[in-house]
Amino acid sequence: MSVAEALKLPAAVHQHLSDDAAPGADALADFIAEQLRIALAARAKASLLVSGGRSPLAFFASLSQRELDWPRVTISLADERCVPGDDDASNARLVREHLLRGRAATARFVALYVDGLAPEAAAREAEARLATIATPFDAVVLGMGDDGHTASLFADADGSAAGLDPQQSRRVLATYPRSAPHARLSLSLRALLDSRLLALAISGERKRQVIEAAVDAAPARLPIAALLQQTQVPLHLFFNA
Ligand SMILES: O=C(O)[C@H](O)[C@@H](O)[C@H](O)[C@H](O)COP(=O)(O)O
């Protein structure tokens, strides 16, 4: 199999390249399963945060079949839409249907959004829920939108500037994107970086251009830049051409 050309990114970013979505999802699942095994060998519990969107589906399906001591693994979200848990747009629903199945059905899941709460109250509640998971998180898997958003830190969202502030003390904030539906809950940049490793899974030429442009961009314009420009946490990019 030919392999996609490496992206023009800082040398510190570990690149995992594939020409095909299916092997890319399996490679990410292999990598995350191994991180969770290492964590479980060292500590009583392990944690994994994931994002929503459509691209994680193949990764979720692959990871859910891995042999792991799943009851000792806690899964939660890097972001959520403020919609009921049975809504099509709910990331909790996505995780329940695609990741918490098969072998992974016995993992503990911490949902962020509580049905019916207004975004600000929901953010406070999510923060309390997140506090039940030990930090640093063992692994955080993020995606990136074509506009350079990651988690629910959108350039055009009220709440994102606070979320991107490296000194932000709140771990979950309400964000209100203008360019995408639903008020959101998003972990702050600082909370996302309170992790042992970050994996970023993206695909396609458009996203290649966006992430390469983010290397020198202000995070306020392309929020993904904040992950590329930090040196605190190892960043693994999984890219499918
Ligand atoms: O919308 C969400 O819930 C997200 O967590 C979001 O940040 C997502 O990861 C990107 O929009 C990429 O989505 P795709 O992978 O579907 O392109």
The ligand as a MOL file (V3000), in Angstrom:
LIG
                    3D

  0  0  0     0  0            999 V3000
M  V30 BEGIN CTAB
M  V30 COUNTS 17 16 0 0 0
M  V30 BEGIN ATOM
M  V30 1 O -18.7580 17.9720 16.4580 0
M  V30 2 C -18.2720 17.3170 17.3880 0
M  V30 3 O -18.9250 16.7210 18.1960 0
M  V30 4 C -16.8220 17.2560 17.4850 0
M  V30 5 O -16.2510 16.6980 18.5430 0
M  V30 6 C -16.0010 17.9390 16.4790 0
M  V30 7 O -14.9240 18.6350 16.9900 0
M  V30 8 C -15.5310 16.9420 15.4260 0
M  V30 9 O -14.4870 16.1610 15.9280 0
M  V30 10 C -15.0860 17.6610 14.1880 0
M  V30 11 O -16.1430 18.4730 13.7460 0
M  V30 12 C -14.6870 16.7260 13.0780 0
M  V30 13 O -15.7830 15.9850 12.6820 0
M  V30 14 P -15.6370 14.9260 11.5520 0
M  V30 15 O -14.6230 13.9680 12.0720 0
M  V30 16 O -16.9680 14.3190 11.3960 0
M  V30 17 O -15.1650 15.6540 10.3470 0
M  V30 END ATOM
M  V30 BEGIN BOND
M  V30 1 2 1 2
M  V30 2 1 2 3
M  V30 3 1 2 4
M  V30 4 1 4 5
M  V30 5 1 4 6
M  V30 6 1 6 7
M  V30 7 1 6 8
M  V30 8 1 8 9
M  V30 9 1 8 10
M  V30 10 1 10 11
M  V30 11 1 10 12
M  V30 12 1 12 13
M  V30 13 1 13 14
M  V30 14 2 14 15
M  V30 15 1 14 16
M  V30 16 1 14 17
M  V30 END BOND
M  V30 END CTAB
M  END
